[in-house]
């Protein structure tokens, strides 16, 4: 038996290799069951699972509507710049409800989650999008299922299929779904197992007619509702303050802005998703951004309101929108960037300059000259320093010597510094090597029992701890003890010959006599006292 849940998605091209490998290892005699709320009727896709005499069971085919009767579906038309205010007001007016809000991109979910969490809404906020790891997804899914009220799940279409959320009161589709199939799966998160639920679709003015026609053709009943302006709350001032306070949140807002514009540009149904009717400046301000971010994948000649010029009517819209503007990239340094290489008869490129090719290139690029970046202009305006000689009075000297008027060659100076640096490294390496040899020689002499008294001091850096090696100095105790003994003998002879010396001299000599057994530190302290 082969059972496929969400069979229409599993039979897509994205899962073709996996499905083929599974089907090849199954026996030919089997029972195949395909389940989906939007089952496919494509013969080509169904043939891949080798269906024989298939039976289609569709409960809603014979009913008036394709969606459950207990699902109340409505839509509201708002401008793109008012979407954030609409969602914030909806959460404030439905504080005790269990809500799922769908967005088009992951970056929008991340931005609205971080922003609304700082605004402190009345409901618990939970994010769920494709960039999260599976462990975190399971944790958020379980937490949302356990909550019965006062919780809002901000999610992408990753939560629109295969997840059973119990007792969801509202499903809010903030961004228009890609097609009717996606709309059904989003709205199907509520009103499950004969329970009641409500679905709200938020449409832009230019999306209304085309999307409603698609829903009507699929037998989906939906009615329009009006927003009570008295219940609208605009947190724009607080949002701008938060973006100025938290740079990470501001960067997240920029990424959400670009991601939404890109998602609209990549949609296939151009009757519903009209990029040329989006005002980028107003949309950026509604997200709290004071400056409209640059959308790099939109051509400079694209037909978009706001900061982008209009698109050339002779150019295909899709190709122009996805064309990356080369002037947005940083200008490459180097004078030979646009140099045309001559092609020899052998087919190889030659680096030699050819005036004809240069003229031809100038003629080709004359109409589409690239805009010079600010960095390039500043670099061109800089002038190399000129060497000037001054006399004793401080006046510049005009010398006839050509060398005095030369410009300072930065390249030559850099080469000299690099060469000097190499020589310094070699000298330092030699000094370190000599130090290692000296230390090893001392260790060898100490092991042999010899007296280490080198006569030449080291000419290299000291140890890493900053101490100075003074092992080559003689032992001060031995030297001072010998001198003290000699002085003691001479002092005793003098005292025996002359017994009538003043008391001060006798006191000093007694001190010297008592200094026989003093150490070096005590002797130095005694001398300092005598000198004072």
Secondary structure, DSSP 8 states (H G I E B T S, - for coil): -EEEETHHHHTSGGGHHHHHHHHHTS-SS--EEEE-TT----HHHHHTTT-SS-----TTTTSS-SS-TTEEEEEEE--GGGHHHHHHHHHHH-TTSEEEEE-SSHHHHHHHHHHHHHHT-SSEEEEE-TTS-HHHHHHHHHHHHH--SSEEEEE-GGGSSS---TT--EEEESS--SSHHHHHHHHTTSS-TT--EEEEEEE-GGGHHHHHHHHHHTT---EE----GGG----HHHHHHHHHH-HHHHHHHHHHHHHHHHHHHH-S-TTT--GGG-BHHHHHHHTT-SS----TTS-TT---BSSS----TTS-HHHHHTS--GGGS-----TTTT---EE-TTS-EE-S--HHHHHHHHHHHTTT-----HHHHHHHH----B---B-TTS-B---S-GGGG-B--HHHHHHHHHHHHHHHHHHHHHHHHHHHHHHHHHHHHHHHT-----SS---S---TT-----TTS--HHHHHHHHHHHHHHHHHHHHHH-----HHHHHHHHHHHHGGG--HHHHHHHHHHHH-
